[in-house]
Amino acid sequence: MRVVRAVGFGGPEVLEVAEAPEPVPVAGEVLVEVSAADVIFLDTQLRTGWASEAFGIEPPYVPGFGVAGRIAQVGEGVEEAWVGAEVAARVPGAYAEQVVVKVGDLVKVPEGLDKKAAAALLHDGVTALGVFDNAQVKPGERVLVTAAAGGLGILLVQLARAAGATVIGAARGKKKLDLAREHGAAEAVDYTEPGWAEQVGSADVVFDGAGGEIGRAALKITKRWFSAHGAASGGFAEGDAPGVTVRGIEQAQFTPEQAVRLAERALEDAVAGRMNPVIGQTFPLAEAAKAHEALGARAALGKTLLVV
Ligand SMILES: NC(=O)c1ccc[n+]([C@@H]2O[C@H](COP(=O)([O-])OP(=O)(O)OC[C@H]3O[C@@H](n4cnc5c(N)ncnc54)[C@H](OP(=O)(O)O)[C@@H]3O)[C@@H](O)[C@H]2O)c1
């Protein structure tokens, strides 16, 4: 079977297609034929060597942390009835044609939901629900979402709008601002323009997916709650803001059981139309490097997936 392997730390060019032995499910595992693999911003950061010790990553390794597909085989002790089931799962080494997954980590793809949408929600949907639940957004509050047209950001825009908030989407460039508006932002602001935060004025709640300078400027105008889950533009936002509860990346780290429960909720929400993942671009597995290039160049809209 084919996998994508990072043969070193570096730019997207370190991602190469390689042949690997077909994995064999052992007791309590299943073999999944992958149809879509989730590409998250973290994959691009890890590829450069960032936080490699914390994540225990050393090249050569197969990137990726989430798949959707169909069960082809079951290991010992796993019910045969799973064979043929459409599932999604958070699993390391996801840029591959096949992966083995522990049966407890599987999420069934509900009837009526496309496997790509399921793959798109494995991280973004789970994180969106996790950080959104914590913030307890109230109707009428002003909610600022930065990196609003990213895979996670656009779901936060949708959730805040559905909770009755006035949503301000902040992102770079017209296409992204238009996307934020389409998904419920009442205001859309380009944070590459000087004075963007003054233009926003203030926000009761901020979901910061951008970090760096953008995050720091957003924190200064926050009144009640600041979620510092994003570091796309260089480091998680930090700083003191009197009267503001600041929550960091730890709130987006879930036990496998919590992640399964949140993923099930996200997939049900997608079936019910409460969360609509925006799959802006897909790439064949062999073009994983192009997917990483798009994320690094800020050229991706919404979610990016590899299709197998
Ligand atoms: N997805 C998850 O489950 C999850 C979990 C935990 C943490 N996070 C973090 O949350 C943040 C947003 O996640 P996401 O899934 O929405 O990411 P994404 O789809 O990859 O989008 C990242 C966004 O960051 C913005 N950005 C700002 N400065 C950037 C820069 N220098 N280089 C590249 N992009 C830059 C880009 O929008 P503009 O071009 O509009 O600025 C882009 O849309 C990321 O930092 C991610 O690591 C995500």
The ligand as an SDF file (V2000), in Angstrom:
LIG
                    3D

 48 52  0  0  0  0  0  0  0  0999 V2000
   -8.3030   22.1020   13.7920 N   0  0  0  0  0  0  0  0  0  0  0  0
   -8.1670   21.7310   15.0320 C   0  0  0  0  0  0  0  0  0  0  0  0
   -8.7420   20.7580   15.4990 O   0  0  0  0  0  0  0  0  0  0  0  0
   -7.2670   22.5000   15.9480 C   0  0  0  0  0  0  0  0  0  0  0  0
   -7.0060   22.0340   17.2370 C   0  0  0  0  0  0  0  0  0  0  0  0
   -6.1850   22.7730   18.0810 C   0  0  0  0  0  0  0  0  0  0  0  0
   -5.5970   23.9320   17.6130 C   0  0  0  0  0  0  0  0  0  0  0  0
   -5.8390   24.3390   16.3410 N   0  0  0  0  0  0  0  0  0  0  0  0
   -5.1700   25.5380   15.8510 C   0  0  0  0  0  0  0  0  0  0  0  0
   -6.1190   26.5180   15.4970 O   0  0  0  0  0  0  0  0  0  0  0  0
   -5.6430   27.2900   14.4190 C   0  0  0  0  0  0  0  0  0  0  0  0
   -6.6700   27.3490   13.3090 C   0  0  0  0  0  0  0  0  0  0  0  0
   -6.9810   26.0250   12.9420 O   0  0  0  0  0  0  0  0  0  0  0  0
   -7.6870   25.7040   11.5670 P   0  0  0  0  0  0  0  0  0  0  0  0
   -7.9720   24.2570   11.5650 O   0  0  0  0  0  0  0  0  0  0  0  0
   -8.7930   26.6540   11.3050 O   0  0  0  0  0  0  0  0  0  0  0  0
   -6.4660   25.9480   10.6160 O   0  0  0  0  0  0  0  0  0  0  0  0
   -6.3870   26.0910    9.0330 P   0  0  0  0  0  0  0  0  0  0  0  0
   -7.6100   25.6470    8.3690 O   0  0  0  0  0  0  0  0  0  0  0  0
   -5.1000   25.4790    8.6510 O   0  0  0  0  0  0  0  0  0  0  0  0
   -6.2770   27.6290    8.9220 O   0  0  0  0  0  0  0  0  0  0  0  0
   -5.2210   28.3410    9.5100 C   0  0  0  0  0  0  0  0  0  0  0  0
   -5.5410   29.7640    9.3030 C   0  0  0  0  0  0  0  0  0  0  0  0
   -4.5580   30.5250    9.9720 O   0  0  0  0  0  0  0  0  0  0  0  0
   -4.4800   31.7830    9.3270 C   0  0  0  0  0  0  0  0  0  0  0  0
   -3.1150   32.2870    9.4210 N   0  0  0  0  0  0  0  0  0  0  0  0
   -2.7690   33.4260   10.0460 C   0  0  0  0  0  0  0  0  0  0  0  0
   -1.4660   33.6300    9.9420 N   0  0  0  0  0  0  0  0  0  0  0  0
   -0.9500   32.6040    9.2370 C   0  0  0  0  0  0  0  0  0  0  0  0
    0.3510   32.2740    8.8060 C   0  0  0  0  0  0  0  0  0  0  0  0
    1.4000   33.0370    9.0980 N   0  0  0  0  0  0  0  0  0  0  0  0
    0.5290   31.1460    8.0890 N   0  0  0  0  0  0  0  0  0  0  0  0
   -0.5010   30.3540    7.7940 C   0  0  0  0  0  0  0  0  0  0  0  0
   -1.7840   30.6250    8.1860 N   0  0  0  0  0  0  0  0  0  0  0  0
   -1.9920   31.7470    8.9090 C   0  0  0  0  0  0  0  0  0  0  0  0
   -4.9030   31.5530    7.8670 C   0  0  0  0  0  0  0  0  0  0  0  0
   -5.9470   32.4480    7.5770 O   0  0  0  0  0  0  0  0  0  0  0  0
   -5.6760   33.9020    6.9920 P   0  0  0  0  0  0  0  0  0  0  0  0
   -4.8750   33.7550    5.7270 O   0  0  0  0  0  0  0  0  0  0  0  0
   -7.0630   34.3870    6.7790 O   0  0  0  0  0  0  0  0  0  0  0  0
   -4.9480   34.6280    8.0590 O   0  0  0  0  0  0  0  0  0  0  0  0
   -5.5260   30.1620    7.8570 C   0  0  0  0  0  0  0  0  0  0  0  0
   -6.8550   30.1710    7.3800 O   0  0  0  0  0  0  0  0  0  0  0  0
   -4.2920   26.6770   14.0080 C   0  0  0  0  0  0  0  0  0  0  0  0
   -3.2450   27.3830   14.6310 O   0  0  0  0  0  0  0  0  0  0  0  0
   -4.3750   25.2690   14.5770 C   0  0  0  0  0  0  0  0  0  0  0  0
   -3.1270   24.7000   14.8520 O   0  0  0  0  0  0  0  0  0  0  0  0
   -6.6700   23.6730   15.5180 C   0  0  0  0  0  0  0  0  0  0  0  0
  1  2  1  0
  2  3  2  0
  2  4  1  0
  4  5  1  0
  4 48  2  0
  5  6  2  0
  6  7  1  0
  7  8  2  0
  8  9  1  0
  8 48  1  0
  9 10  1  0
  9 46  1  0
 10 11  1  0
 11 12  1  0
 11 44  1  0
 12 13  1  0
 13 14  1  0
 14 15  2  0
 14 16  1  0
 14 17  1  0
 17 18  1  0
 18 19  2  0
 18 20  1  0
 18 21  1  0
 21 22  1  0
 22 23  1  0
 23 24  1  0
 23 42  1  0
 24 25  1  0
 25 26  1  0
 25 36  1  0
 26 27  1  0
 26 35  1  0
 27 28  2  0
 28 29  1  0
 29 30  1  0
 29 35  2  0
 30 31  1  0
 30 32  2  0
 32 33  1  0
 33 34  2  0
 34 35  1  0
 36 37  1  0
 36 42  1  0
 37 38  1  0
 38 39  2  0
 38 40  1  0
 38 41  1  0
 42 43  1  0
 44 45  1  0
 44 46  1  0
 46 47  1  0
M  CHG  2   8   1  16  -1
M  END
$$$$
